[in-house]
Amino acid sequence: MFDFYLPLEKYFVKILLENKIQNWEAKLFWLNIEHLNQVVDKGLRQKMYNGLRVLTTNGFLSAEHSRYNERVFLYSETALLHKDLKCKAPLIEPNLRRNLGKWST
């Protein structure tokens, strides 16, 4: 999907296609990944933070500090994400279902 390495790409693509990301804290991404994975793996959380950093660096997500807690970032999708990923969703979705049968509806 992306032309760069994204840790936990299959989880992020699924989350980004199915949700409107607007002022999400990292814990919302974590709850979604934890739900999709169904296995507790301590290394996944660090990979999730790395993935958020990669998506932010490449312009797919924007990050800003929360007004209520300076240590918390709020992530929102950008126009680039909408253009590159969500507009291609009809092409991506069947591949996700085929490759990740456990997520098919």
Summary of the structure (lengths in Angstrom):
residues: 105
radius of gyration: 13.6
end to end distance: 20.8
largest distance: 42.0
contacts: 262
relative contact order: 0.19
helix: 58%
strand: 10%
